[in-house]
């Protein structure tokens, strides 16, 4: 039995990112999804690469801050069993909107709160919704990357992007701390 071949029209239709309204140009949809993924991946309640600065400013011990950072990672992993259920139950716009609102609220509260159990809980929630929104975005651009749903192409792209973002956020945090510390010393 021969495998079915895709026509150019089917491939073109598969490469459309359907989450956007029709007024968003086709060429802009993919970069916008990548931008949304970058914003979600670079945001978080507690940055573990800033432990020394946070422990000095909040008078928390290093282990407390690490616990909040690990709570964020636990939230990331706790979402995986629920991702497909969430994806099939709600539409993409609703998931992204709710995730963004909860993500913004939890991150803002993490910034201003000095009550450690609340920071740990909010970091967990932030990590959970970070991976939910990121997964939804990747699910929508999967056919743009590989119209045949070839996971041998898609997963290396996905893992490189996600793991690269994790490393880049630590580098960006370090350089931000250095720049603000240098600016404070000049004043």
C-alpha positions as CSV (number, residue, x, y, z in Angstrom):
1,X,0.0,0.0,0.0
2,X,1.4,3.4,-1.0
3,X,1.6,6.3,1.4
4,X,-0.6,9.3,0.6
5,X,1.1,12.3,-0.7
6,X,0.1,15.8,0.2
7,X,-0.8,18.3,-2.5
8,X,0.7,21.8,-2.5
9,X,-2.7,23.2,-1.4
10,X,-2.9,20.9,1.6
11,X,0.7,21.8,2.6
12,X,-0.1,25.5,2.3
13,X,-3.3,25.1,4.3
14,X,-1.4,23.1,7.0
15,X,1.2,25.8,7.3
16,X,-1.4,28.4,8.2
17,X,-1.4,29.3,11.9
18,X,-5.1,29.3,12.6
19,X,-5.1,30.9,16.0
20,X,-5.0,34.4,14.6
21,X,-7.8,36.5,13.1
22,X,-7.9,37.0,9.4
23,X,-6.6,40.6,9.6
24,X,-3.2,39.4,10.8
25,X,-1.1,38.8,7.7
26,X,0.1,35.2,7.2
27,X,3.8,36.2,7.1
28,X,3.4,37.8,10.6
29,X,1.8,34.9,12.4
30,X,4.8,32.7,12.9
31,X,7.1,35.5,14.2
32,X,4.3,36.6,16.6
33,X,4.0,33.1,18.0
34,X,7.8,32.9,18.5
35,X,7.7,36.3,20.2
36,X,4.9,35.1,22.6
37,X,7.0,32.0,23.4
38,X,10.0,34.1,24.1
39,X,8.1,36.4,26.4
40,X,6.7,33.5,28.3
41,X,10.0,31.6,28.5
42,X,11.9,34.7,29.7
43,X,9.4,35.6,32.4
44,X,9.2,34.0,35.8
45,X,8.6,34.6,39.5
46,X,12.0,33.8,40.9
47,X,15.2,33.8,38.8
48,X,17.5,31.2,40.3
49,X,20.6,33.0,38.8
50,X,19.8,36.0,41.0
51,X,19.8,34.1,44.3
52,X,22.6,36.1,45.9
53,X,21.0,39.4,45.2
54,X,17.6,38.2,46.3
55,X,18.9,36.8,49.6
56,X,20.7,40.1,50.3
57,X,17.7,42.3,49.6
58,X,15.0,40.1,51.2
59,X,17.0,38.7,54.1
60,X,16.0,35.2,53.0
61,X,18.5,32.3,53.1
62,X,19.6,30.9,49.8
63,X,17.7,27.7,50.3
64,X,14.4,29.5,50.6
65,X,15.0,31.2,47.2
66,X,16.1,28.0,45.7
67,X,12.9,26.4,47.0
68,X,10.8,29.0,45.2
69,X,12.8,28.4,42.0
70,X,12.3,24.7,42.2
71,X,8.6,25.3,42.9
72,X,8.5,27.0,39.5
73,X,10.2,24.0,37.9
74,X,7.8,21.6,39.7
75,X,4.9,23.6,38.2
76,X,6.4,23.1,34.8
77,X,6.5,19.4,35.2
78,X,3.1,19.1,36.9
79,X,1.4,20.6,33.9
80,X,2.5,17.8,31.5
81,X,-0.1,15.2,32.4
82,X,-2.8,17.9,31.9
83,X,-1.6,19.6,28.8
84,X,-3.5,17.6,26.2
85,X,-6.7,17.7,28.3
86,X,-6.4,21.5,28.6
87,X,-5.6,21.8,24.9
88,X,-8.6,19.8,23.8
89,X,-11.0,21.3,26.3
90,X,-10.3,25.0,25.7
91,X,-9.5,27.0,22.5
92,X,-6.1,28.5,22.0
93,X,-7.1,32.2,22.5
94,X,-8.7,31.4,25.8
95,X,-5.8,29.4,27.1
96,X,-3.3,32.1,26.1
97,X,-5.4,34.9,27.6
98,X,-6.0,33.2,30.9
99,X,-2.4,32.0,31.1
100,X,-1.1,35.5,30.4
101,X,-3.4,37.1,33.0
102,X,-2.5,34.5,35.7
103,X,1.1,34.6,34.8
104,X,1.3,38.4,35.0
105,X,-0.6,38.5,38.4
106,X,1.6,35.8,39.9
107,X,4.8,37.3,38.7
108,X,3.8,40.8,39.9
109,X,2.9,39.4,43.3
110,X,6.2,37.6,43.5
111,X,8.0,40.8,42.9
112,X,6.4,42.7,45.7
113,X,5.8,39.9,48.3
114,X,8.2,39.1,51.1
115,X,6.1,36.3,52.5
116,X,8.0,33.2,51.5
117,X,5.1,30.6,51.3
118,X,3.2,32.9,49.0
119,X,6.2,33.4,46.8
120,X,6.7,29.6,46.6
121,X,3.0,29.1,45.7
122,X,3.0,31.8,43.1
123,X,6.2,30.5,41.6
124,X,4.5,27.1,41.2
125,X,1.5,28.7,39.6
126,X,3.8,30.8,37.3
127,X,5.7,27.7,36.2
128,X,2.5,25.8,35.5
129,X,1.0,28.5,33.3
130,X,4.4,29.2,31.6
131,X,4.5,25.6,30.2
132,X,0.8,25.6,29.4
133,X,1.0,28.7,27.2
134,X,4.3,27.7,25.7
135,X,2.9,24.3,24.8
136,X,-0.1,25.8,23.2
137,X,2.0,28.1,21.1
138,X,4.3,25.3,20.0
139,X,1.3,23.2,19.1
140,X,0.0,25.9,16.8
141,X,3.2,26.4,14.9
142,X,4.1,22.8,14.6
143,X,2.6,22.5,11.1
144,X,4.5,25.6,10.0
145,X,7.8,23.9,10.9
146,X,6.9,20.4,9.5
147,X,3.6,20.1,7.6
148,X,3.8,16.3,7.7
149,X,4.0,16.3,11.5
150,X,7.5,14.8,11.4
151,X,8.5,14.7,15.1
152,X,12.1,13.9,14.1
153,X,12.2,17.5,12.8
154,X,9.9,19.2,15.3
155,X,11.3,17.9,18.6
156,X,14.9,18.9,18.0
157,X,13.7,22.4,17.1
158,X,11.5,22.5,20.1
159,X,14.1,21.2,22.6
160,X,16.8,23.5,21.2
161,X,14.5,26.5,21.5
162,X,13.2,25.7,25.0
163,X,16.5,24.7,26.5
164,X,18.3,27.6,24.8
165,X,15.8,30.0,26.3
166,X,16.4,28.5,29.8
167,X,20.1,29.2,29.4
168,X,19.6,32.6,27.8
169,X,17.3,33.8,30.6
170,X,20.1,33.1,33.1
171,X,22.6,35.0,31.0
172,X,20.2,37.9,30.6
173,X,19.6,37.9,34.4
174,X,23.3,38.0,35.1
175,X,24.0,40.8,32.7
176,X,21.0,42.8,34.0
177,X,22.3,42.4,37.6
178,X,25.7,43.5,36.5
179,X,24.3,46.5,34.6
180,X,22.1,47.7,37.5
181,X,24.9,47.1,40.0
182,X,27.3,49.1,37.9
183,X,24.8,51.9,37.5
184,X,24.3,52.0,41.3
185,X,28.0,52.2,42.0
186,X,28.4,55.2,39.6
187,X,25.7,57.2,41.6
